[in-house]
Amino acid sequence: MKKLMTVLAAGSMALTLAACSNAGSNDAAGSEAPAEAKEILIGISPDYPPYESKNTAGEIEGFDVDMTKWLFDYLNENGYNYTYDFEELSFDTIISSLQAGQIDLGISGFTYDEDKEGIFSDSYYDSAQVIVVKADSDIASSADLAGKKVGAQQGTTGETVAGTVDAADVQAISDAKVLMENLKADGIDAVIIDKAVADSYAANGEYKVLDEELLDEENLIYTTEDHKELLDQINTAIKAFKESDDYTKLTEKWFVASNE
C-alpha cells in the first residue's frame, strides 16, 4: 500500500489524465461501473474440527472454511459480486445472531432441526451422531450410558439425542473443545457428537468412537427467510461443488473417514 501511494503521488498528473481518458471511453461505449460488492457476514464456531477450528497461527481453518471460499468463488464467477467475512461466535449464539439480523449465514457443521426458526440449504456432507469415549473406557454401546454423565454440545442435535438416552445425566457444554477436555479429564463418561468431529478427535488415540450411529444427518447451511434468494444461489453452488473434483479433494483433506 505504501508503494502504491508513492507511485500515485509521483505520477498524479499522468494518472489524472489517464483516468479522464478512460472515463470518456466508457461513456462512449455506454458501459456501466460494476455493482458494488455485497458483503455477507457468516457466523462460525471454530471449535469443531474438521469443520472449523483454529490453527497454531490463530487462523480459522477447516472443511467449512474451504467450502465457503469455493462457493463464493463460484458465485462470483457466474455473475454475482459478493465478499464475505467470518464472525466468530459460540455455536448456540449463531442462531440468535441470525434471527437478530446481525449475521447473514451460519456455516458451522449445522444439521437440520425442525425446532430452529429459519431455513436450511441443501446437504453438503452426510453425517451422523455417535458416541465418543476414552480409549480405555468399558462403555460399548448406548445401552451402557444409563446412569452415566453424557456430554453434548449445547444447542446441537447431539444434545437432543443425548436427552433420549434412558437414565443418562446429560451435561450440555457450549464449546466442543471444552466438551472433549471434560471427557479427557473424566468429568464426563461419554460424548455424543458429529461423527466427523468424533473421528477427528479420536485420531490421536486418546478416544474411541463406538460403531453405533444414533442419528443419521446431513450438514447444511443455515439462514433466515430474509436471505432466501441468497440461499437459492448457494444451493446452485453446492450442487456444482459436490459434482466437482474439489469436493473429493477437500473431503479427503479434512475428514478422517475419507482417508481410510
N, C-alpha and C positions, 0 to 999 in steps of 0.2 A: 504494500500500500504506500509506503514512504517513497519507494522508487517511482511508482505511478504518479504521485503528486508532484515530484520533482520534474518529471517529463512534461506534465501538464503545465507547470509554471514556466518552464523554459520555452515551450512552444505554443503559448496560449493564442497568439495571433493566428498562426497557421491552423491551429485546431479549430478556432472560431470560424475561419473561412471555410474549412472543410465541412464543418457542421452545417453552415448555411447552404453550401453547395448540395450536400446530401438531402437537406430538407426540401430544396427546390425539386430535386429529382423525385422524392417520394410524393410530393404534391402532384407533380405532373403525371405520375403513374397511377394516382388515385389510391395508393395503399394506405393502410391504417396501422398505427402502432399496435404491437401485440398487447392483449389484455393483461392487466396486472395479475401476477400470480396470487392465487388464493392459498393462504396458509391453513393447514389442517393440524390441530393440536391433538396429540394422541396420548391417552393415559396408559401407563405401563408400570408394572410392579416387578422390578428387576431382582426378584428373589426366587425365581422359578426356572432354574436350568433344566433342560436345554432351551426352553422357550425364550427366556430372558434372564440375564444375570450380569453382574459387573466383573470385568476382568481386573487384573492387578493394577492397571493404569486408571481404574475407576470409570472405565467406559462401559456403556451398556452394549451387550452383545447377545447373540442367540439366534435361533431359527426365526422367531417372530420379527426380529430386527432386520435380518437379511431379506425375509419375505416382504416386509413393508417397503424396503427400498425397491425391490423388484416390481411390486405392484404399482408404485407411483412412477417409476421409470416407464413402465408400460403405458400408463395413462397419459403421461406427458408426451410419449412418442406417438400417441394416437389422438392428438388434437386438444388435450387438456393442458392446463397450466397450474400445477399445484406445487407447493412446497409443504414440508411437514416438519414437525418437531415433536419430541417426546416430553411428556410431563411425568416425572417420577412420582408415583403415588402408591400407597398401600392398596392391596387388591380390593379390599372391601370399600374403599372410598372412590374407586374408579366409577362405580355405578352412580353414586350420589353426585359426583362431579359432572357426569354426563347429563343427568337429569336437571342439574342446575345451570346447564349451558356453559360450563367452564372449560370443557374439552369437547372435541368433535367425535372421537372414536375411542373405543377401548380395545387394545390389542395386547392380550396378556394371558394366552392359554385359556380363553373363555370356552365354556361348554354351554349347551342350551339349558335354560332354566325357565320354565313357564311362569314362575313367580316374578321374574325380573320384568320391570316395565321397560319396554324398548323393543328393538328389532335386531335380528342376527343375520350375518352373512351366510352364504353357502359354506359348506365344510372345506377346510384346507388341510386337515390331517385327522386321521382316525385315532381314537384314544380309548382309555378305559380307566376306571378307578380300581386300584389294587391295594393290597396290604404290604407295608414295609415293616420289618422288624430288625433288630440287631442280628448280626451274623450267628451269634451263639444262642439265640432265643429258641425255646421249645414250642413256640406258637406255630402251628402248622396250617391253620385254616381259620375262617371267620367263626367257626364253632368254638374255638379256643379263646375268643375275645370276651366272653361273659365274665363280668367282674373285673375286667382289665381297664386300665386307663388308655383310651384310644384317642390319638390326636388327629386333628384335621385343620386345614387352613380355613379361617373364618370367612364366611360368605361364599364358599365354594360348594360344588356338588359333593365333594369329599365329606364335608361336614354333614350334608343331608344324608348321605349313605351311612356315615358313622352313627347317626341318630336312629337308624333302623336296626342296628345290631343289638340283640337282646342282652340286657343287663350290663351293657358297656358304660363306662364312665367317660363321656365324651369331653375332651379338652380342646376347645377352639382357640387357635392362635393365629393372629393376623399375618405374621411373617413366616413364609415356608422355611426359610433358613433357620430361624429360631425354633420352629417346629421340629426340624431334624436334629438340632442340637439338644433339644429336650429328650428326644429318643436316645441319642448317644449317651446322655448323662443319666439315663434310667428314670427320668422324670415322668415318662410315659412308657407304655409297653409296646405300642404299635402305632403306626400312622397309616391313614387311608388317604391316598393322593393319586394324582395322574400317573399313569404307567411310565410315560416318557421321563417324568421327573424322578420317579422311583428308580428307574434304570440308571439314570444319571448319577444319583447319589450312591447306588449300590455298586457302581463300577470300581470304587476304591476298596471294596472288600469288607467294609465295616458293617454293611447292611445286606439283607437279602430280601428279594421280592417274592412273595408267595405266588404260586401258579394261578390261584383262584382270581378271576376277574369279577368284581362285584357289580359293575355297571359299564356297559359299552357306551361310548360317547364319541362326539366329533368336536374338533376345535373350530371355533368361529370368531368372527369379528363382531363386536357389539356396539350399537349406537342407538339413537332415538329416532322417532318418526320425522323429526325436523331434517334429518340427514338421509332420507330415503333415496334421493336422487344420487347422492354420493355413493351410497351403499350399492345401488344398482350398477354403477360404474365399476366399483370394486369387485362385484360378483363376476363381471365380464373379465376383469384382470385375473381373478382367482382361477377361473376356468382355463385361461391361457397359461397361467403359471403351472397348474397341475399337468398340463399337456406338454410342458417344456422339459428339456434336458436339465435345466437348472433346478427343477423341483427334485429330481432324483439326486442330483449332486448335493443339494442342501439337506435333504433328509439323511443322506449317508454321512454328511459332515457333522450333524448335530445329534441325531438320535441313535443311541446305543444299539437298540434292537435292529436297526437297519444295517449295522456293521457286522452282525453275527452271521 
